[in-house]
């Protein structure tokens, strides 16, 4: 006899929807290069239990919806495009109670914007702009972010006076290279379909603080970067930061009768440190 049970959570959707949109304005072209993921939650239990598909919108339709909405109006900022997608599914299909749309946007900069041509671009990589919009019929949450923002500073970075035990071999340093791949996410709350966000200003704030900060550790710099964002942007109450420590190890040149005044390094991708924290504005 089959076990009596019911589904407590379920969702389905389409991932990896690739989209490039070119908007051909008179003075210059604009381009968006995105990967979209859509996930629907709702009244789908009979599809699982009985194979009844009448409430299931095909995932291929979700993919096509991305392309149709991209054609119908300018993309604008990805926060607005993701919100338009969630609204589309909730307005048309009553069995859907929640829609989550994730977008990752590759960043392309125009070449020759102050002259000619105005139809050529250069990718800024590996950095991506990200957004996750989670919508029901009563609430919308918009989480924006940056992935793989690679930064490096050659001075004003130290790591000393740390805890040591019998397995510690790392030497203290007051002058090291600090390199990191930064991932950041922050929540705006409710945004309209055509909302303008401070994403670029948040990104620049993270870069400015990283460059200006006299770092005693990655933790120390991460905190300063998060505090800089919360100090500047009242619309953000919480920011999550993750920074991998991309090590650059000084090479010992004494076998070759040469000194190494912190000039010659070998980059080491793995293993790497990983420092994470969530900073929230005090109530």
JOKA-V466919 format. One record per pair of residues at least 24 apart in sequence whose ideal C-beta (glycine too) atoms are under 8 Angstrom apart, sorted by the first residue. I is the first residue (numbers start at 1). J is the second residue. D is the distance in whole Angstrom. If there is no record, write none. Layout:
<<I	J	D> <I	J	D>>
This chain:
<<6	45	7> <7	45	5> <7	48	6> <7	49	7> <9	41	8> <10	41	7> <10	44	6> <10	45	7> <10	48	6> <11	39	5> <11	40	6> <11	41	4> <11	98	8> <11	100	8> <12	39	7> <12	40	6> <12	44	7> <12	56	8> <12	59	7> <13	37	7> <13	38	5> <13	39	4> <13	40	5> <13	59	6> <13	62	6> <13	100	8> <14	38	5> <14	59	4> <14	60	8> <14	62	4> <14	63	5> <17	62	8> <17	63	5> <17	66	5> <19	66	6> <19	67	7> <19	70	6> <21	70	5> <21	75	5> <23	74	6> <23	75	7> <27	118	7> <28	110	7> <28	113	7> <28	118	4> <28	119	7> <29	110	8> <29	118	6> <29	119	5> <31	108	6> <31	121	6> <32	75	5> <32	78	8> <32	105	7> <33	105	7> <33	106	4> <33	108	6> <33	123	8> <34	75	8> <34	78	7> <34	103	5> <34	104	7> <34	105	5> <34	106	7> <35	103	7> <35	104	5> <36	66	5> <36	82	8> <36	85	8> <36	101	7> <36	102	7> <36	103	5> <37	101	7> <37	102	4> <37	103	8> <38	62	5> <38	66	8> <38	85	7> <38	89	8> <38	99	7> <38	100	8> <38	101	5> <39	99	7> <39	100	4> <39	101	8> <39	102	8> <40	89	6> <40	96	5> <40	98	7> <40	99	6> <41	96	7> <41	97	6> <41	98	4> <41	99	8> <41	100	8> <42	93	8> <42	95	5> <42	96	4> <42	97	5> <42	98	7> <43	95	4> <43	97	7> <44	95	7> <55	95	5> <57	89	8> <57	93	6> <57	96	8> <62	89	8> <65	89	8> <76	194	6> <77	195	7> <77	196	7> <77	197	6> <77	199	7> <78	103	5> <78	105	5> <78	129	6> <78	131	5> <79	131	5> <79	133	7> <79	142	5> <79	144	6> <79	188	7> <79	191	6> <79	195	6> <79	197	5> <79	199	8> <80	191	7> <80	192	7> <80	193	5> <80	194	5> <80	195	6> <82	131	5> <82	132	8> <82	133	4> <82	142	8> <83	133	5> <83	135	7> <83	140	7> <83	142	7> <83	191	6> <83	192	8> <83	193	6> <83	195	8> <84	193	5> <85	133	8> <86	133	5> <86	134	8> <86	135	4> <86	140	7> <87	135	7> <87	193	7> <90	135	6> <90	136	7> <90	137	6> <97	136	6> <97	137	7> <98	134	7> <98	135	7> <98	136	5> <99	133	8> <99	134	8> <99	135	5> <100	132	7> <100	133	7> <100	134	5> <100	135	8> <101	131	8> <101	132	7> <101	133	5> <101	135	8> <102	130	7> <102	131	7> <102	132	5> <103	130	7> <103	131	5> <103	132	8> <104	128	5> <104	129	7> <104	130	5> <104	147	7> <105	129	4> <105	130	7> <105	131	8> <126	150	7> <129	199	7> <130	185	7> <132	185	8> <139	190	8> <140	190	5> <140	191	7> <141	187	6> <141	189	7> <142	187	7> <142	188	5> <142	189	7> <142	190	7> <142	191	5> <143	185	5> <143	186	7> <143	187	5> <143	188	8> <144	185	7> <144	186	6> <144	187	8> <144	188	6> <144	197	6> <144	199	6> <144	202	8> <145	183	7> <145	184	6> <145	185	4> <145	186	7> <146	182	7> <146	183	7> <146	184	5> <146	202	8> <146	203	6> <146	206	7> <147	183	5> <148	181	5> <148	182	8> <148	183	7> <149	181	7> <149	182	4> <149	183	7> <149	184	7> <149	203	7> <149	206	7> <149	207	8> <150	179	7> <150	180	7> <150	181	5> <150	182	8> <150	246	8> <151	179	7> <151	180	6> <151	182	6> <151	207	7> <151	210	5> <152	177	7> <152	178	7> <152	179	4> <152	180	8> <152	246	8> <153	177	7> <153	178	5> <153	179	8> <153	210	7> <153	211	7> <153	215	8> <156	213	8> <156	214	5> <156	215	6> <157	215	4> <157	221	8> <158	215	7> <158	216	6> <158	217	8> <159	216	7> <159	217	6> <160	216	8> <162	217	8> <175	262	6> <176	248	8> <176	262	8> <177	248	4> <177	265	6> <178	215	6> <178	218	7> <178	221	7> <178	245	8> <179	245	8> <179	246	4> <179	247	8> <179	248	6> <179	267	8> <180	218	7> <180	243	4> <180	244	6> <180	245	6> <180	246	6> <181	243	7> <181	244	5> <181	246	6> <182	206	7> <182	210	8> <182	225	8> <182	241	7> <182	242	7> <182	243	5> <183	241	7> <183	242	4> <183	243	8> <184	239	6> <184	240	7> <184	241	5> <184	242	8> <185	239	7> <185	240	5> <186	229	7> <186	236	5> <186	238	7> <186	239	4> <186	240	7> <187	236	7> <187	237	7> <187	238	6> <188	235	6> <188	236	7> <189	235	7> <198	233	6> <198	235	7> <201	232	8> <201	233	7> <202	229	6> <202	233	6> <202	236	7> <205	229	5> <205	232	6> <205	233	8> <218	243	5> <218	245	5> <218	273	7> <218	275	5> <219	275	6> <219	277	8> <222	275	6> <222	277	6> <223	277	7> <223	279	7> <226	277	7> <226	279	4> <227	279	7> <230	279	6> <230	281	5> <236	281	8> <237	280	6> <237	281	5> <238	278	6> <238	279	7> <238	280	4> <238	281	7> <239	278	7> <239	279	5> <240	276	8> <240	277	8> <240	278	5> <240	279	8> <241	276	7> <241	277	6> <241	278	8> <241	279	7> <242	274	7> <242	275	7> <242	276	4> <243	274	8> <243	275	5> <243	276	8> <244	272	5> <244	273	7> <244	274	5> <244	275	8> <245	272	6> <245	273	3> <245	274	7> <245	275	7> <246	272	6> <247	272	6> <247	273	8>>
